[in-house]
């Protein structure tokens, strides 16, 4: 059963993650998964299901008016790499969760820190669209992370934000990829009969917090420069990742 304290903690974590996501277009799944791992609100496999559900809800709002801006070829190429690797990541999550929880937490911590580096490192744009294999490769890396932690963003963000495409096209294409990845991952969960009874309840608790945080971030963003904001988020991710890595190293 979910306690009131657990609900309150999850709402706070969801608000922080959604607020950062709205401001930066990045890190929702990383922050929420990291916060859940640190607080122990639920097992990480359960958390991945909840994050997938919240990602779908967010995508439904965003894509309601922006689906015409999707770059179809990069979308399809990325999904071609992502779909099979989601299966690999999902199986790997099941293995690590049942054999070495410390290794799972260590892996998540490393992923969070490396992903956070993208916020402070300037991405050099490419002069022309990357070749098809590059989209498949980064889609596959995103799929692996999506299967593991429902956090497919970092490799795909790195790939897409260097492309000579309008920002709105990049944003809508990425949101669509994340939504399809989440839907496919949820399909694997259902087919494997690994659905957790409280997943929908946790998602219903987090959804209002996500919506409120999105509105707050859009209407009253912090008075920070983009660089200062990215640095602040990186510090938050670094502390979250380090808090997972250090205890895991001592356990291993």
N, C-alpha and C positions, 0 to 999 in steps of 0.2 A: 504494500500500500504506500502511496506517496504522501509524505508528511507536509504540513503547511510550511515548515521551514525549508523543506526541499523545493517546494513550489516557488517560494520567494527567491531562493538562491538561483534557481533556474531562470526565473524571469529577469533577474538582474544580469546574469551572464548573457542571456539572449539579447537584452537591450544593448549591452556594451558591444557585443559582436555585430549587431545590426547597425548600430550607430557608426561604427568604424567602417563597415561595409559600404554604407551609403556615402560616406565622405571620400573613401579611397577606391571603391569598386573592388575591394579585395579583403580577404582574411576572415570572412564570416565563419566558415567551417573550422578554420584553424583556431581562432580564439574560443569558439564555443566548445570544440573538442578538447582543447587544452584546459579550459576551465572545468569541464566535467571530469577530466582525468585527475586534476588537482584536488577537487572537492569530493570525488568519489560518489557523485549523485546517482550514477548508474554505471553498469558495465560498458566498456567501450564499444562492443558490438551493438548494444542497444542504442548507445548514443549515435552511432553512425546511421541507424534507421531513422531516428528522430531528426537528425540534421538533413537527411534526404527529404523528409516530409516538409520541413520548413523551407528548404531550398526550392521545392516545387511550388509551394505557396507564394514565395517571393517572385519566382519566375512568372507565375500566372498573372500577377499584377503588372510586372514590367512589360511582358510580351503582349498585353492586351492592345496596345496601340503601336508597338514598334516592330511587329513581325515582318513588315514590308522591307525593313532595312537589313535583313539577315543576308550575309554573304554565303550563298548556297554551296559553292565549291569548297571553300575552306571548312565550312560546317561538315560536309559529307566526308572530306578527307580526315578531319580530326576524329569524327565518330568511327571511321574505319579502323583507326588505331586504338581508340578508346574502348570500344565494346568488348573485344576479346580480353583486354587487360583488366577490365573491371572484374571479370570472372577470376583471373589470376589473383588480383588483390583481395577479393572476397575470400578465396580459399586460404590465402596467406594469413589474413586476419583470424580466421577460424583456428588455424594451426597455432599461431602465436598466442592467442587468447587462452587456448587449452593447455599449452606446454610451457610458455614463458611470458608471464605478464610483465615482468621487468623488461624483457627485450622489446615487448610491444610499446611500453611507455618510453623506453629509450629511443626507439624508432620515431615515435610521434614527436618527441622533443627535438630531435635532429631535424625532422621535416619542418617543424614550426620555425626554428631559427634560420635555416637555409632559405625558407620561403620569405621570411621577414626581410632578408637582405635585399630582396627585389625592390623594397620600398625606399631604400636609401641609395642604391646603386642606379646610376642613370643608364637607361636602356638606349643603346645606340640604334637609331632607325636604319633599316635596310633600304637601299635605293629602289629596289623593285620587289615585287611579291616573291616570297620564298617558294622554292620548288615543292611539288606535291609531297615527296617523301618527308620533308621537314614537318609538314602539318600532321602527317601520319605518325611520325616519331613523337612529337610533343603531345599529340592526342593520346598515344599509348601511355606515355608517362603520366598524363593527367588521369587516364583511366585506372592505372595502377594505384595512384593515390586515392582516387574516388572509391575504388573497391575496398581499400584498406580503411580509410577514415572519412569517406564522404567529403573529401577536400580536394577536388580535381583542379582547383584554380591555378596554383603557382606555375606549373609548366605551360599551361595554355595562356596565362596572362603574359608570361615572358615572351612567348611566340607571337601573339596577336598584337601586342602594343608596340612592337617594332615594325609592323607592316604599314605600308603607305595606303592606309584606308581611313576614312573619316571616323572620328571617335564614336559617333552614334552607331555606325555599322559594326565596329569592334564590340561595343557593349552589348548590342542586341544579339550578335552571333554567339558571344561567350555565354550569355544568359540562356540561350537556347541549348547550347552544348551541355551546360550544367544541368538543365532541366531534364534533358533526354538521358544523361548519365544517371541522374538520381532515379528517374523512372525505371530504367533498366536494372539498376541495383535493387530497387524495391521489388521488381519482378523476380530477381534471383532469390531474395529473402522469402517471398511467398512460395516459390517453387520448391525451395529447400525446407519449407515449413519451419523456418527459424523466426517467424514473426513473434515479437514479444507483446504480451497482453497490454502492457502499459504504454506502448509506443505512441498510440494515438492520444492518450491522455497527456503525456509529456508534451507532445506537439501542440495540443490545444492550449496548454499552459503557456508555451513559448510564443505562439502566434500573435496574441495581442501585444506582447512586449516588443516583438519585431516590428509590427506596424506602427506603434507609438514612436519607437526609436527612429524609424525611417522618416516620419513626419518631423520630428524634432531636428534631425540632422539637416533636412532640406530647408526648414524655415529659419532655424537659429544655429547655423554652423559656428564653430569656435573661431575666434579672431586670431587665427594662426596662419602663417604663410604656408603654402603647400609643402615646402621642404621641412618646416618645423613640425607640421602635422605628421608627415611620413616618419620623421625621426621619433616622434612620440609613440607612434604605433609600433615601430620597430623595437623600441625599448620594452614596450608591453609584451610583444611576442618573444623577445629575448628572455625576459624574466620568466615568462610562462614556460618556454622550452627548457631553460636551465633548471627550473624547479622540478621538471620531469626527469631530466637527464641525470642530475647529481645523485638522487636517491637510487635510481636504477643501476648506476655504475657500482655503487656500494653493494647492492643486492646481487649483481652478477659476479 
